[in-house]
Amino acid sequence: MRTRSWVHVLGVIMLAVTPLPAQPAAAQPAAAKPTDAAYLDARQPVERRVADLLGRMTLVEKIGQMTQAERAAVAEDPSRVAQWGLGSVLSGGGSVPTPNTPEAWIQMVNEFQRQALRTRLGIPMIYGIDAVHGHGNVYGATVFPHNIGLGATRDPRLLERVGRATADEVLATGIRWNFAPCICPARDERWGRTYESFSEDPALVASLATVIDGLQGRRLGDGVLATVKHFAGDGDTKYDQAIADANEGKPWSEQRYPIDQGVTVTNRADFARINLAPYVVALGKRDVGSVMPSFSSVDWTEDGVGNPTKMHANRDLITGTLKGRLGFDGFVISDWEGIHQISDPADPANTGLTPYKVRVGVNSGIDMFMEPNTAKQFEDLLLAEVEAGRVSMARIDDAVRRILRVKFQLGLFEDPYTSADRVGEVGSAAHRALARQAVAQSQVLLKNSGGTLPLRSDAKVYVAGRNADDIGNQAGGWTMTWQGASGDIIPGTTILEGIREVAPRATVTFSADASAPTAGSDVGVVVVGETPYAEGYGDVGGPECGWCTGPQQEEKSLNLQPGDRAVIDKVCSAIDKCVVVVVSGRPQVLTDQLGQMDALVASWLPGSEGAGVADVLFGKRPFTGRLPMTWPRSEAQVPINVGDADYRPLFPYGWGLRTGKARSALDKARDAAQNAVVAGRARSDWARLIADADHALARGDEGRAYWLLRRVPR
């Protein structure tokens, strides 16, 4: 599948009108599948197969292909897949078979596929899942660092390998479609999905879209169908302080999201430069097969602020820009009940489906609709809208043509079922080794006074902090459940376990709250940070997750929690050398405690392989990671991003001290610049110069990056 460049305009194609059926296909007598049809002949070109099949389909069958239901809605009666003619089934976060084993996943997906193939034309369904940092819904799978950590690696080749390993584990469980990656630049750390973004810098995000190559392979059919999301602007929505203030004192269930699913207030030029830029790369160089719109809205400043349009209703951007100017020829899948959020002027209080919402969503250019528990209602409403002439057959045929094209390219018609031959790839030693490497490369050394790191392999180490021995906390959201969970929820290695593994000659004392005696310790390693969250409930000033584990119900903040601060104070005041490791989905404000720390590490959300953190702490691997996000000096600075006019963060975008040997002239220039800052010999605008240099490098301009770094020392 090839897309056109930004400057091409998609031609208008008049599509044939299919006659309306006399009755729904599900009610018609079962008919034998055609045996000599072109669409069943794998030797035929894909476009001919699509045209042949489309010409045989009834309207009801076409609408079925546009509909996706959640597994929980069909698991008790899998025949609903056939009855409703579903084109797709998905698992939301935490929606899993019992038992949660690779074999059970295969059995479940194959059963749904058997039902799809029972239909008149035998069109296979495609199963989708959110494997956003590895196959995190499946117990025993490899859980990679979240995207913010991968962004710190600055390693496109590593990202491709991570994508390939994820695809292998997803395919091994019978699933062919991944709702990943998120390629939005995250422009405000208060957003609860910050960790799903590779960076605040669109150029870095675009350079790491190589993960798509790993997921999909050289062509569709080699891997899984990838989905770039959330089109477009979801990482750039405006924080609503009034909502955050109104949340104070309310029960969690009555609170609202102050930034997630909000409004991107921008002009068209900035939107193209910041929010659309990664999609140009993903749709062109990377040739991704599906796109998911954002829950957010966009409000153009050119026509005055105050009239935002929901992205799921935005025909200008979905049909005009995505499918038109960007030439996208895959299909668009809505987000979870995405069109439910479109306001119906005739029934504004209705939070469910209405004919208006269905009509607007389809006419905007969305092709398949994620209707977890309302699939049949969606089908009935869309059928009525087409019959009434409010949705054209041309629009229906365009949507179904796109869906069928991808299904043929994936090889679903020839190979619809999955065997258990590859279940050994789920959580394999090779994939865990890759994840451990990714963890090590993602660690960012922010401070290292007196060469505190790396630690001696025989040191007496006092380990403290609630995130030192909690694999759920270090994995973050979208792990086993939507919001993730604290505690021992997946197989793997905690950071504490990694320390004991990597440094077996070290004397390790562990006390989560630092209540154990510290006497005799050479160094303290304090592992603090956030507890898991996902969209909405991760917003600073937003609702706490009332059904989540106890630790997750703390109020979300850019500041370290009081308990974390207390442990830092206690350990760093009692032990001569003190290392603080921050496990979090975004930067944490800790400026007032920085002076107590001899070393500070941004660990992000490393996933299942905590030994990768220990690898760099003890020098088994060097620190090479660089900040993908600006680290603010105070909450008042947020939002703060590379390129801002007044840019004086605690640590700039691109900052990251090295413990290994610099190999290139550019690395040497970066080391010299950062050493000058540490020694107090840098220009006053050093933060801007370092950040601008890293932005230039992300754009491929090594010469400018080198020139900017050379200007840092006085």
C-alpha positions as CSV (number, residue, x, y, z in Angstrom):
1,M,0.0,0.0,0.0
2,R,1.5,3.4,-1.0
3,T,0.3,6.8,0.0
4,R,0.9,10.0,-1.9
5,S,2.9,13.0,-0.7
6,W,1.5,15.9,1.1
7,V,1.1,18.0,-2.0
8,H,-0.9,15.6,-4.1
9,V,-4.7,15.8,-4.2
10,L,-6.7,12.7,-4.2
11,G,-8.9,12.4,-7.3
12,V,-12.7,12.1,-6.9
13,I,-13.9,8.6,-7.8
14,M,-17.5,7.9,-8.5
15,L,-18.4,4.6,-6.9
16,A,-21.1,2.2,-8.1
17,V,-24.3,2.1,-6.1
18,T,-25.2,-1.2,-4.7
19,P,-29.0,-2.1,-4.6
20,L,-30.6,-2.2,-1.2
21,P,-31.4,-5.7,0.0
22,A,-35.0,-6.8,0.5
23,Q,-34.1,-8.1,4.0
24,P,-31.0,-8.2,6.3
25,A,-28.4,-10.7,5.2
26,A,-28.5,-12.5,8.6
27,A,-32.2,-13.3,7.9
28,Q,-31.6,-14.7,4.4
29,P,-31.2,-18.4,3.9
30,A,-27.6,-19.6,4.1
31,A,-26.0,-19.9,0.7
32,A,-23.0,-21.9,-0.4
33,K,-19.9,-19.7,-0.8
34,P,-18.9,-19.2,-4.4
35,T,-16.0,-21.5,-5.4
36,D,-14.9,-19.7,-8.6
37,A,-15.1,-16.1,-7.4
38,A,-12.1,-13.8,-8.2
39,Y,-12.0,-12.6,-4.6
40,L,-11.1,-16.2,-3.5
41,D,-8.2,-16.5,-5.9
42,A,-5.0,-15.4,-4.3
43,R,-3.3,-15.1,-7.7
44,Q,-5.5,-12.2,-8.6
45,P,-4.4,-8.6,-7.9
46,V,-5.7,-7.2,-4.6
47,E,-7.8,-4.4,-6.3
48,R,-9.5,-6.9,-8.5
49,R,-10.3,-9.2,-5.5
50,V,-11.7,-6.2,-3.6
51,A,-13.9,-5.1,-6.5
52,D,-15.2,-8.6,-7.1
53,L,-16.1,-9.1,-3.4
54,L,-17.6,-5.6,-3.0
55,G,-19.8,-6.2,-6.0
56,R,-21.3,-9.3,-4.4
57,M,-22.1,-7.7,-1.0
58,T,-25.4,-6.5,0.3
59,L,-25.7,-3.2,2.1
60,V,-26.1,-5.1,5.4
61,E,-23.0,-7.1,4.8
62,K,-21.1,-3.9,4.1
63,I,-22.3,-2.3,7.3
64,G,-21.2,-5.4,9.2
65,Q,-17.6,-4.9,7.9
66,M,-17.7,-1.4,9.2
67,T,-18.5,-2.6,12.7
68,Q,-16.3,-3.7,15.6
69,A,-17.5,-5.2,18.8
70,E,-15.7,-5.9,22.1
71,R,-15.0,-9.6,22.9
72,A,-17.1,-9.4,26.1
73,A,-20.2,-8.6,23.9
74,V,-19.8,-11.8,21.9
75,A,-17.8,-14.2,24.1
76,E,-20.9,-15.8,25.7
77,D,-22.5,-16.3,22.3
78,P,-19.8,-16.3,19.5
79,S,-22.5,-16.8,16.9
80,R,-23.2,-13.1,17.2
81,V,-20.1,-12.5,15.1
82,A,-21.9,-14.3,12.2
83,Q,-25.4,-12.9,13.1
84,W,-24.2,-9.3,13.1
85,G,-21.7,-9.9,10.2
86,L,-18.9,-8.2,12.2
87,G,-15.8,-7.1,10.4
88,S,-13.8,-7.0,13.6
89,V,-13.6,-7.9,17.3
90,L,-11.3,-6.3,19.9
91,S,-10.1,-6.7,23.4
92,G,-10.1,-3.5,25.5
93,G,-7.5,-3.2,28.3
94,G,-8.0,-6.1,30.7
95,S,-10.6,-7.9,28.5
96,V,-9.0,-11.4,28.4
97,P,-10.0,-15.0,28.1
98,T,-9.9,-17.4,31.0
99,P,-7.3,-18.6,31.6
100,N,-5.2,-15.8,30.3
101,T,-2.7,-17.9,28.4
102,P,-1.5,-17.7,24.8
103,E,-3.3,-20.9,24.0
104,A,-6.6,-19.6,25.3
105,W,-6.2,-16.4,23.2
106,I,-5.7,-18.5,20.1
107,Q,-8.7,-20.7,20.9
108,M,-10.9,-17.6,21.4
109,V,-9.8,-15.7,18.3
110,N,-10.1,-18.8,16.2
111,E,-13.7,-19.4,17.4
112,F,-14.6,-15.8,16.5
113,Q,-13.0,-16.4,13.1
114,R,-15.0,-19.6,12.6
115,Q,-18.2,-17.6,13.1
116,A,-17.1,-14.9,10.6
117,L,-16.3,-17.6,8.0
118,R,-19.8,-19.1,8.4
119,T,-21.3,-16.0,6.8
120,R,-22.6,-16.1,3.2
121,L,-19.4,-14.7,1.6
122,G,-17.0,-16.0,4.3
123,I,-15.3,-12.7,4.9
124,P,-12.8,-13.1,7.8
125,M,-12.9,-10.8,10.7
126,I,-9.8,-9.1,12.1
127,Y,-9.0,-9.0,15.8
128,G,-7.5,-5.9,17.4
129,I,-5.8,-5.1,20.7
130,D,-3.8,-2.4,22.4
131,A,-0.3,-3.8,22.5
132,V,1.2,-0.3,23.2
133,H,4.4,-1.4,25.0
134,G,4.5,-5.1,24.2
135,H,1.5,-7.5,24.4
136,G,0.6,-6.2,27.8
137,N,-2.9,-7.8,28.0
138,V,-1.4,-11.3,27.9
139,Y,0.1,-12.7,31.1
140,G,3.7,-13.7,30.5
141,A,4.3,-11.4,27.6
142,T,7.3,-9.2,27.3
143,V,6.5,-5.6,28.5
144,F,8.7,-3.1,26.9
145,P,9.4,0.5,28.2
146,H,6.6,2.9,27.4
147,N,7.1,5.2,24.5
148,I,8.5,8.1,26.5
149,G,11.4,5.8,27.6
150,L,11.9,4.6,24.0
151,G,12.1,8.2,23.0
152,A,15.0,8.7,25.3
153,T,17.0,6.0,23.4
154,R,17.1,8.1,20.2
155,D,17.6,4.7,18.4
156,P,15.3,4.2,15.4
157,R,16.8,0.7,14.7
158,L,16.0,-0.4,18.3
159,L,12.4,0.9,17.9
160,E,12.1,-1.3,14.8
161,R,13.3,-4.3,16.7
162,V,10.9,-3.6,19.5
163,G,8.0,-3.4,17.0
164,R,9.0,-6.7,15.4
165,A,9.2,-8.5,18.8
166,T,5.8,-7.0,19.8
167,A,4.3,-8.2,16.5
168,D,5.7,-11.7,16.9
169,E,4.1,-12.0,20.3
170,V,0.8,-10.5,19.1
171,L,0.7,-12.9,16.1
172,A,1.6,-15.8,18.3
173,T,-1.7,-15.4,20.1
174,G,-3.8,-15.2,16.9
175,I,-4.2,-11.4,16.7
176,R,-3.4,-9.5,13.5
177,W,-4.1,-5.8,14.5
178,N,-2.4,-3.6,17.0
179,F,-3.8,-0.2,18.0
180,A,-0.3,1.3,18.2
181,P,1.8,3.4,18.0
182,C,0.8,6.7,19.4
183,I,2.7,9.3,17.3
184,C,1.4,12.5,19.0
185,P,4.0,15.0,20.3
186,A,3.1,15.4,24.0
187,R,3.2,19.2,24.7
188,D,2.0,19.4,28.3
189,E,3.2,17.1,31.1
190,R,-0.1,17.4,32.9
191,W,-1.6,15.1,30.3
192,G,-2.2,11.6,31.6
193,R,-1.1,10.0,28.3
194,T,2.3,11.8,28.2
195,Y,4.1,8.4,28.5
196,E,2.4,7.2,25.3
197,S,4.3,9.8,23.4
198,F,7.9,9.4,22.2
199,S,8.6,13.1,22.7
200,E,7.5,16.7,22.8
201,D,9.5,17.2,19.6
202,P,7.6,16.3,16.4
203,A,10.9,15.7,14.6
204,L,12.0,13.0,17.2
205,V,8.6,11.4,17.1
206,A,8.8,11.1,13.3
207,S,12.3,9.7,13.4
208,L,11.1,6.9,15.8
209,A,8.1,5.9,13.6
210,T,10.4,3.1,12.5
211,V,8.5,1.0,15.1
212,I,5.8,0.8,12.4
213,D,8.2,-1.0,10.1
214,G,8.8,-3.5,12.9
215,L,5.1,-4.0,13.5
216,Q,4.0,-4.4,9.9
217,G,7.1,-5.8,8.3
218,R,8.3,-5.0,4.8
219,R,4.7,-5.2,3.6
220,L,1.3,-5.8,5.1
221,G,1.1,-9.5,5.8
222,D,4.6,-9.9,7.2
223,G,3.6,-8.6,10.6
224,V,0.5,-7.1,12.3
225,L,-1.6,-4.2,11.1
226,A,-0.3,-1.1,12.9
227,T,-2.5,1.9,13.8
228,V,-1.1,5.5,14.2
229,K,-3.0,7.5,16.7
230,H,-4.6,9.7,17.7
231,F,-5.2,11.8,14.7
232,A,-4.5,14.6,15.4
233,G,-3.6,17.0,18.2
234,D,-4.4,14.9,21.3
235,G,-1.0,15.7,22.9
236,D,-1.5,19.4,22.4
237,T,-4.8,20.1,24.1
238,K,-5.3,23.1,26.3
239,Y,-5.2,22.5,30.1
240,D,-8.5,23.7,31.6
241,Q,-7.6,25.0,35.1
242,A,-11.3,25.8,35.7
243,I,-12.1,22.1,35.5
244,A,-9.2,21.2,37.7
245,D,-10.3,23.7,40.3
246,A,-13.9,22.5,40.2
247,N,-12.8,18.9,40.8
248,E,-11.5,19.8,44.2
249,G,-13.6,18.2,46.9
250,K,-15.8,16.2,44.6
251,P,-16.1,12.4,44.6
252,W,-13.8,10.9,41.9
253,S,-16.8,9.7,39.9
254,E,-18.0,13.3,39.5
255,Q,-14.7,14.8,38.5
256,R,-13.8,15.6,34.9
257,Y,-10.7,15.4,32.8
258,P,-8.9,18.8,32.7
259,I,-6.8,18.1,29.6
260,D,-7.4,14.6,28.2
261,Q,-10.0,14.6,25.4
262,G,-9.8,18.4,25.4
263,V,-9.4,21.1,22.7
264,T,-6.4,21.8,20.6
265,V,-6.5,25.6,20.2
266,T,-4.2,26.4,17.3
267,N,-3.7,27.9,13.9
268,R,-3.4,25.7,10.8
269,A,0.3,26.4,10.3
270,D,1.2,25.3,13.8
271,F,-1.1,22.3,13.6
272,A,0.7,21.2,10.5
273,R,4.2,21.8,12.0
274,I,3.5,20.2,15.4
275,N,0.6,17.8,15.2
276,L,0.5,16.6,11.7
277,A,4.2,16.3,11.0
278,P,4.6,12.8,12.3
279,Y,1.7,11.5,10.3
280,V,3.3,12.8,7.1
281,V,6.2,10.4,7.8
282,A,4.0,7.5,9.1
283,L,1.8,7.6,6.0
284,G,4.5,8.1,3.5
285,K,7.8,6.5,4.5
286,R,6.3,4.0,6.9
287,D,3.1,3.2,4.9
288,V,0.9,2.5,8.0
289,G,-2.4,0.6,7.3
290,S,-4.8,2.1,9.8
291,V,-5.4,5.4,11.6
292,M,-7.4,6.2,14.7
293,P,-8.9,9.7,15.3
294,S,-8.5,11.4,18.6
295,F,-11.1,11.9,21.3
296,S,-10.0,15.6,21.3
297,S,-11.3,18.5,19.3
298,V,-9.6,21.2,17.3
299,D,-10.4,24.9,17.4
300,W,-8.8,27.1,14.7
301,T,-7.8,30.5,15.8
302,E,-8.2,31.8,12.2
303,D,-12.0,31.9,12.6
304,G,-12.0,32.9,16.3
305,V,-11.8,30.7,19.4
306,G,-14.9,29.0,20.7
307,N,-16.2,26.8,18.0
308,P,-14.2,23.5,18.3
309,T,-14.9,20.4,16.2
310,K,-14.6,16.9,17.6
311,M,-12.0,15.0,15.6
312,H,-14.5,12.1,15.1
313,A,-16.7,14.6,13.3
314,N,-14.0,16.5,11.4
315,R,-14.5,15.8,7.7
316,D,-12.0,18.5,6.9
317,L,-9.2,16.7,8.6
318,I,-10.2,13.1,8.1
319,T,-11.4,13.2,4.5
320,G,-9.8,16.4,3.3
321,T,-6.3,16.1,4.9
322,L,-5.8,12.5,5.9
323,K,-7.4,10.8,2.9
324,G,-7.0,13.7,0.5
325,R,-3.8,15.7,0.8
326,L,-1.9,12.9,2.6
327,G,-3.3,10.3,0.2
328,F,-4.0,7.7,3.0
329,D,-5.5,4.5,1.4
330,G,-5.8,2.3,4.5
331,F,-8.8,2.6,6.8
332,V,-9.8,4.8,9.7
333,I,-11.0,3.1,12.9
334,S,-12.8,5.1,15.5
335,D,-11.6,5.2,19.1
336,W,-13.7,3.5,21.8
337,E,-17.2,4.8,21.4
338,G,-15.6,7.8,19.8
339,I,-18.7,9.0,17.9
340,H,-20.8,8.8,21.1
341,Q,-19.0,12.1,22.1
342,I,-20.3,14.0,19.1
343,S,-23.0,16.3,20.4
344,D,-26.4,15.8,18.8
345,P,-28.1,19.2,18.4
346,A,-31.5,17.6,18.8
347,D,-30.6,15.6,21.9
348,P,-27.5,17.2,23.5
349,A,-27.8,15.3,26.8
350,N,-27.7,11.9,25.0
351,T,-24.3,10.3,25.7
352,G,-25.1,7.2,23.6
353,L,-25.7,6.6,19.9
354,T,-28.2,8.6,17.8
355,P,-28.8,8.7,14.1
356,Y,-27.1,12.1,13.9
357,K,-23.9,10.8,15.5
358,V,-23.7,7.8,13.3
359,R,-24.4,9.9,10.2
360,V,-21.8,12.6,11.1
361,G,-19.1,10.0,12.0
362,V,-19.5,8.0,8.7
363,N,-19.7,11.1,6.6
364,S,-16.6,12.6,8.3
365,G,-14.6,9.7,6.8
366,I,-14.4,7.1,9.5
367,D,-14.5,3.6,8.0
368,M,-14.8,1.2,10.9
369,F,-16.5,1.9,14.2
370,M,-15.3,0.7,17.6
371,E,-18.7,0.1,19.2
372,P,-17.8,-2.2,22.1
373,N,-21.3,-2.9,23.5
374,T,-23.5,-1.2,20.9
375,A,-22.5,-2.9,17.7
376,K,-25.9,-4.1,16.6
377,Q,-27.5,-0.7,17.5
378,F,-24.8,1.0,15.3
379,E,-25.6,-1.3,12.4
380,D,-29.3,-0.7,12.6
381,L,-28.9,3.1,12.8
382,L,-26.5,3.2,9.9
383,L,-28.7,1.0,7.8
384,A,-31.6,3.5,8.4
385,E,-29.4,6.4,7.5
386,V,-28.4,4.9,4.2
387,E,-31.9,4.0,3.3
388,A,-33.0,7.5,4.1
389,G,-30.3,8.9,1.8
390,R,-28.4,10.7,4.6
391,V,-25.3,8.5,4.0
392,S,-24.4,7.8,0.4
393,M,-23.6,4.4,-1.0
394,A,-20.4,5.9,-2.3
395,R,-19.3,6.6,1.2
396,I,-20.2,3.1,2.4
397,D,-18.4,1.5,-0.6
398,D,-15.3,3.7,0.1
399,A,-15.2,2.5,3.7
400,V,-15.7,-1.2,2.9
401,R,-13.2,-1.1,0.0
402,R,-10.5,0.2,2.3
403,I,-11.3,-2.4,5.0
404,L,-11.3,-5.3,2.5
405,R,-8.1,-4.0,0.8
406,V,-6.2,-4.3,4.1
407,K,-7.7,-7.7,4.9
408,F,-6.5,-9.1,1.5
409,Q,-3.1,-7.5,2.0
410,L,-2.8,-9.1,5.4
411,G,-3.5,-12.6,3.9
412,L,-6.6,-13.2,6.1
413,F,-8.5,-14.8,3.3
414,E,-5.8,-17.4,2.7
415,D,-4.7,-17.8,6.4
416,P,-7.5,-16.9,8.7
417,Y,-6.7,-19.2,11.6
418,T,-3.7,-19.4,14.0
419,S,-2.0,-22.6,15.4
420,A,-0.2,-22.8,18.7
421,D,3.2,-23.4,16.9
422,R,4.6,-20.0,18.0
423,V,3.3,-19.6,21.6
424,G,6.9,-19.9,22.8
425,E,7.6,-16.5,21.4
426,V,5.4,-14.9,24.1
427,G,7.8,-13.7,26.7
428,S,10.7,-15.4,25.1
429,A,14.3,-15.1,26.4
430,A,15.3,-13.2,23.2
431,H,12.5,-10.7,23.6
432,R,13.2,-10.1,27.2
433,A,16.9,-9.6,26.4
434,L,15.8,-7.0,23.8
435,A,13.5,-5.3,26.4
436,R,16.4,-5.2,28.9
437,Q,18.6,-3.5,26.3
438,A,15.8,-1.0,25.6
439,V,15.5,-0.3,29.3
440,A,19.2,0.4,29.7
441,Q,19.3,2.7,26.6
442,S,16.3,4.6,27.9
443,Q,17.8,5.6,31.3
444,V,18.7,9.3,31.4
445,L,21.5,10.4,33.8
446,L,20.5,13.9,34.8
447,K,23.1,14.5,37.6
448,N,26.3,12.6,38.5
449,S,28.3,14.6,41.1
450,G,31.8,13.2,41.7
451,G,31.3,10.2,39.4
452,T,28.9,8.6,41.8
453,L,27.7,6.4,39.0
454,P,28.4,3.7,38.0
455,L,28.4,1.9,41.4
456,R,31.1,-0.5,42.5
457,S,30.0,-4.1,42.0
458,D,30.9,-4.9,45.7
459,A,29.3,-1.8,47.2
460,K,27.2,-1.8,50.3
461,V,23.9,-0.6,48.8
462,Y,20.9,0.7,50.8
463,V,17.8,0.5,48.5
464,A,14.7,2.4,49.4
465,G,11.5,3.7,47.9
466,R,8.2,2.3,47.0
467,N,9.1,1.8,43.3
468,A,12.2,-0.3,43.9
469,D,10.4,-3.6,44.2
470,D,7.0,-3.1,42.5
471,I,6.8,-4.4,39.0
472,G,3.3,-3.0,38.5
473,N,4.5,0.5,39.2
474,Q,7.5,0.2,36.9
475,A,5.3,-1.2,34.1
476,G,2.7,1.6,34.3
477,G,-0.7,1.8,32.6
478,W,-1.9,-0.5,29.8
479,T,-0.4,-3.5,31.6
480,M,-2.8,-6.4,32.2
481,T,-5.6,-3.8,32.6
482,W,-6.4,-0.4,31.1
483,Q,-5.1,1.6,34.0
484,G,-2.5,-0.9,35.1
485,A,-2.1,-1.9,38.7
486,S,0.4,-1.7,41.5
487,G,1.9,-4.9,42.8
488,D,3.1,-8.3,41.5
489,I,1.0,-8.4,38.4
490,I,3.3,-9.7,35.7
491,P,6.4,-12.0,35.4
492,G,9.7,-10.1,35.2
493,T,12.3,-8.4,37.2
494,T,11.9,-5.5,39.6
495,I,14.7,-2.9,39.9
496,L,15.6,-4.3,43.3
497,E,15.8,-7.9,41.9
498,G,17.9,-6.5,39.0
499,I,20.3,-5.0,41.4
500,R,20.8,-8.3,43.2
501,E,21.2,-10.1,39.9
502,V,23.6,-7.7,38.3
503,A,25.7,-7.1,41.4
504,P,25.8,-10.5,43.3
505,R,28.8,-9.4,45.3
506,A,27.1,-6.2,46.5
507,T,25.6,-6.1,50.0
508,V,22.0,-5.0,49.5
509,T,19.7,-3.8,52.2
510,F,16.1,-3.0,51.2
511,S,13.6,-0.9,53.1
512,A,10.8,0.6,51.1
513,D,10.1,3.3,53.6
514,A,13.7,3.7,54.8
515,S,12.9,2.5,58.3
516,A,15.7,0.0,58.4
517,P,19.1,1.2,59.8
518,T,21.4,2.9,57.2
519,A,24.6,2.6,59.1
520,G,27.5,1.1,57.2
521,S,26.1,1.7,53.7
522,D,28.3,3.1,51.0
523,V,25.5,4.4,48.8
524,G,21.7,4.9,49.0
525,V,19.6,4.1,45.9
526,V,16.1,5.6,46.3
527,V,13.6,4.5,43.7
528,V,10.5,6.8,43.8
529,G,7.9,8.2,41.3
530,E,4.4,7.5,40.2
531,T,1.9,4.7,40.4
532,P,0.1,3.4,37.3
533,Y,-2.5,5.3,35.4
534,A,-3.8,5.7,31.8
535,E,-5.9,8.3,30.0
536,G,-8.1,10.6,31.9
537,Y,-7.2,9.3,35.4
538,G,-3.6,10.3,34.8
539,D,-4.4,13.9,34.3
540,V,-2.9,16.2,36.9
541,G,-5.9,17.7,38.7
542,G,-8.2,15.1,37.3
543,P,-10.2,12.3,38.9
544,E,-8.5,9.5,40.8
545,C,-9.2,6.0,39.7
546,G,-11.7,4.9,42.3
547,W,-11.7,1.2,41.3
548,C,-7.9,0.8,41.0
549,T,-5.5,-0.4,43.6
550,G,-5.0,1.7,46.7
551,P,-1.6,3.3,45.7
552,Q,-3.1,4.4,42.3
553,Q,-5.8,6.4,44.0
554,E,-3.4,9.1,45.1
555,E,-3.9,12.6,43.5
556,K,-1.8,12.9,40.3
557,S,0.8,15.6,40.5
558,L,3.9,16.8,38.8
559,N,5.5,16.9,42.2
560,L,6.8,13.9,44.0
561,Q,4.4,12.5,46.5
562,P,5.0,13.4,50.2
563,G,6.1,9.8,51.1
564,D,8.6,9.8,48.2
565,R,10.0,13.1,49.3
566,A,10.4,11.9,52.9
567,V,12.3,8.8,51.9
568,I,14.7,10.9,49.8
569,D,15.3,13.3,52.7
570,K,15.9,10.4,55.1
571,V,18.3,8.4,52.9
572,C,20.2,11.3,51.4
573,S,20.8,12.9,54.8
574,A,22.0,9.6,56.3
575,I,24.3,8.2,53.6
576,D,27.2,10.0,52.0
577,K,26.4,9.0,48.5
578,C,22.8,9.1,47.4
579,V,21.3,8.1,44.0
580,V,17.7,8.9,43.2
581,V,15.9,6.9,40.4
582,V,12.6,8.4,39.3
583,V,10.1,5.8,37.8
584,S,7.4,7.9,36.1
585,G,5.4,8.5,33.0
586,R,6.5,12.1,32.8
587,P,9.1,14.5,34.4
588,Q,8.6,15.1,38.2
589,V,9.4,18.5,39.8
590,L,12.1,17.9,42.4
591,T,14.2,21.1,42.1
592,D,14.3,21.8,45.9
593,Q,15.7,18.3,46.7
594,L,18.2,18.2,43.8
595,G,21.0,19.5,46.0
596,Q,20.7,16.5,48.3
597,M,21.2,14.0,45.4
598,D,24.6,13.0,44.2
599,A,23.1,11.3,41.2
600,L,19.6,11.5,39.6
601,V,18.2,9.1,37.0
602,A,15.1,9.4,34.9
603,S,14.0,5.8,34.6
604,W,10.6,6.4,32.9
605,L,8.4,3.3,32.9
606,P,10.8,0.4,32.2
607,G,8.3,-2.4,32.0
608,S,9.0,-6.1,32.9
609,E,12.8,-6.0,32.7
610,G,14.0,-4.0,35.7
611,A,17.5,-5.5,35.4
612,G,18.1,-3.0,32.6
613,V,18.1,-0.2,35.2
614,A,20.6,-2.1,37.3
615,D,22.8,-2.7,34.2
616,V,23.5,1.1,33.9
617,L,23.6,1.7,37.7
618,F,26.5,-0.7,38.0
619,G,28.2,0.0,34.6
620,K,27.4,-3.1,32.8
621,R,26.0,-0.8,30.1
622,P,26.8,2.9,29.8
623,F,24.3,5.7,30.3
624,T,23.4,7.0,26.8
625,G,19.8,8.2,27.1
626,R,18.7,11.8,26.5
627,L,15.6,13.6,27.6
628,P,12.7,13.3,25.1
629,M,10.8,15.8,27.2
630,T,11.9,19.0,28.8
631,W,12.3,18.6,32.6
632,P,10.7,21.6,34.2
633,R,12.1,23.6,37.1
634,S,8.7,24.3,38.6
635,E,5.0,23.5,37.9
636,A,4.6,27.1,36.9
637,Q,6.7,26.6,33.9
638,V,4.4,23.9,32.4
639,P,3.8,23.6,29.6
640,I,7.4,24.0,28.5
641,N,8.8,22.7,25.2
642,V,11.9,23.0,23.0
643,G,11.7,26.1,20.9
644,D,9.9,28.2,23.5
645,A,10.9,31.9,23.6
646,D,11.5,31.8,27.4
647,Y,13.3,28.5,27.9
648,R,14.9,28.0,31.3
649,P,14.1,24.5,32.5
650,L,15.9,22.5,35.2
651,F,17.2,20.1,32.4
652,P,16.6,20.8,28.7
653,Y,15.3,18.6,26.0
654,G,18.2,16.5,24.9
655,W,20.1,16.5,28.2
656,G,21.7,13.3,29.3
657,L,25.1,12.7,30.9
658,R,27.2,9.8,29.6
659,T,29.2,7.2,31.5
660,G,30.6,5.5,28.4
661,K,33.2,6.7,25.9
662,A,32.1,9.3,23.3
663,R,32.7,7.9,19.8
664,S,31.7,10.6,17.4
665,A,32.6,14.3,17.2
666,L,29.0,15.2,17.9
667,D,29.0,13.1,21.1
668,K,32.2,14.7,22.2
669,A,30.7,18.1,21.5
670,R,27.6,17.2,23.6
671,D,29.8,15.9,26.4
672,A,31.9,19.1,26.4
673,A,28.7,21.3,26.4
674,Q,27.2,19.4,29.4
675,N,30.4,19.3,31.3
676,A,30.7,23.1,30.9
677,V,27.2,23.4,32.3
678,V,28.0,21.2,35.3
679,A,31.3,23.1,36.0
680,G,29.5,26.5,35.8
681,R,31.4,27.5,32.6
682,A,28.4,27.7,30.2
683,R,26.6,30.6,28.6
684,S,23.4,31.8,30.2
685,D,21.3,30.5,27.3
686,W,22.9,27.0,27.5
687,A,19.6,25.2,27.9
688,R,18.2,26.7,24.7
689,L,21.3,25.8,22.8
690,I,21.4,22.2,24.0
691,A,17.7,21.7,23.3
692,D,17.9,23.4,19.8
693,A,20.9,21.2,19.0
694,D,19.0,18.0,19.8
695,H,16.0,19.3,17.7
696,A,18.3,19.9,14.8
697,L,19.8,16.4,15.1
698,A,16.3,14.9,15.1
699,R,15.7,16.7,11.9
700,G,18.9,15.2,10.5
701,D,20.9,18.5,10.6
702,E,24.1,17.2,12.3
703,G,26.1,20.3,11.2
704,R,23.8,22.7,13.0
705,A,23.6,20.5,16.0
706,Y,27.4,20.5,16.3
707,W,27.6,24.3,15.8
708,L,25.0,24.9,18.6
709,L,26.7,22.6,21.1
710,R,30.1,24.2,20.4
711,R,28.6,27.5,21.5
712,V,27.6,26.3,25.0
713,P,31.0,26.7,26.8
714,R,32.0,30.2,27.7
